[in-house]
Amino acid sequence: MIRAHGLTKHYGGRTAKIAVDGLDFEVRPGTVTGFLGPNGAGKSTTMRMLLGLDAPTSGRATVGGRSYATHRAPLHEVGALLEARSVHPGRSAFHHLMGLAHTHGIPRSRVEQVLGLAGIREVAARRVKGFSLGMGQRLGIAAALLGDPATVILDEPVNGLDPEGVLWIRNLLKSLAAEGRTVLVSSHLMSEMALTAEHLVIIGRGRLLADTTVEEFVRSSGAAAVKVVTPDAAALAERLAAPGVRVTSETPGTLDVHGTDAEHIGRTAAAHGIPLFELTPHTGSLEQAFMDLTRDTVEYQATTLTGAAA
C-alpha cells in the first residue's frame, strides 16, 4: 500500500513555489489506480517523494508501511519507471538489467524472464542508444518488474508505444493488480485510463481534487445523461424536477436528463401516463469529467484559433 499524509513540497526561499500542498491519499493493493492531473499539477514531484528522490518539506510518504529509504532491497519492494531514458546509452539492455540484478541478488534467470515479459529479448544485446522510444519504455518497465515487487509506480508507461504495446501495458497492469499488487500509474491519456484504472487520485496545482473510483467520478461529474424522446416533454420535465436533477432540451420533444437514471425516468413517466418513444442512457467520458474538474487548475491556458489564413 502507498500512503501520503500531509505531503508538501516547496521550492525556493521567500518566493517559494508550492509544488505539492498537503496531499492525503492511499493507493490500495489489488487495483490499478490512475494518478491524474494537468501539466504542472505536481504528479512527478509526488512520485519522486514516494520514491525518496525528493525530500518533502513536510508530511510523510510510505510504501508498504515504510519510507522508501528504509527498504533494504528496494527493487524487491517497489518497481518504478519515472524516466525511461535514464540508462547508460552504451550498455545493452541485458547488461543494464544485469547490473541492477547484481545489486539486489537477483538471478540471471529473472533478467531473462523480464526481457521476455517486456518483449525485448531479441534486442537484449543491442546498445540502448539505438533503442526507439517505445523500446526504451519496454526496457524501463522490465527494470521496474525485475525484483518482482509488491508495489509498482509507473509514469506515462504507454509513451511511445504502438497499439500492440498499449494493449500489452493495459493487460500487464490489470494482471499485476489481480495478483494483489499495488499499482499506481500516471498518464495523460484519459481514454487509456478509462480502460485500465479502477480508482483515481486527481490533483491540480499540488492539491487533491478527487480520490474515488472511475465509475463514481464520471457519474458524479454530471457528464452522464439520459436522452428522452416524448410528445409530453414539458410535463415529464416538470415531474422530474428535483434537487440534483438537471433537464435540458435542444430540440422539441427531446430531453437530456442529468442527475438521475433511466429506470427512475421510466418509472416516473409510467406513473403519470407519459408515453416515451426513446430512453437512452449516455455514459459520460472520463476525459470530459477530468476536463470539467481541472479546468481552473491548468497552468498553461491555450487559445483557440477562430480563423485561418488563406
Secondary structure as GFF3:
##gff-version 3
##sequence-region A 1 310
A	DSSP	beta_strand	2	11	.	.	.	ID=ss1
A	DSSP	beta_strand	17	27	.	.	.	ID=ss2
A	DSSP	beta_strand	31	36	.	.	.	ID=ss3
A	DSSP	alpha_helix	43	50	.	.	.	ID=ss4
A	DSSP	beta_strand	58	63	.	.	.	ID=ss5
A	DSSP	three_ten_helix	68	70	.	.	.	ID=ss6
A	DSSP	alpha_helix	74	77	.	.	.	ID=ss7
A	DSSP	beta_strand	78	81	.	.	.	ID=ss8
A	DSSP	alpha_helix	93	104	.	.	.	ID=ss9
A	DSSP	alpha_helix	108	117	.	.	.	ID=ss10
A	DSSP	three_ten_helix	121	123	.	.	.	ID=ss11
A	DSSP	three_ten_helix	128	130	.	.	.	ID=ss12
A	DSSP	alpha_helix	133	145	.	.	.	ID=ss13
A	DSSP	beta_strand	151	155	.	.	.	ID=ss14
A	DSSP	alpha_helix	163	178	.	.	.	ID=ss15
A	DSSP	beta_strand	182	186	.	.	.	ID=ss16
A	DSSP	alpha_helix	190	196	.	.	.	ID=ss17
A	DSSP	beta_strand	199	204	.	.	.	ID=ss18
A	DSSP	beta_strand	207	213	.	.	.	ID=ss19
A	DSSP	alpha_helix	214	220	.	.	.	ID=ss20
A	DSSP	beta_strand	225	229	.	.	.	ID=ss21
A	DSSP	alpha_helix	233	240	.	.	.	ID=ss22
A	DSSP	beta_strand	246	248	.	.	.	ID=ss23
A	DSSP	beta_strand	254	258	.	.	.	ID=ss24
A	DSSP	alpha_helix	262	271	.	.	.	ID=ss25
A	DSSP	beta_strand	278	282	.	.	.	ID=ss26
A	DSSP	alpha_helix	286	294	.	.	.	ID=ss27
A	DSSP	three_ten_helix	295	297	.	.	.	ID=ss28
###
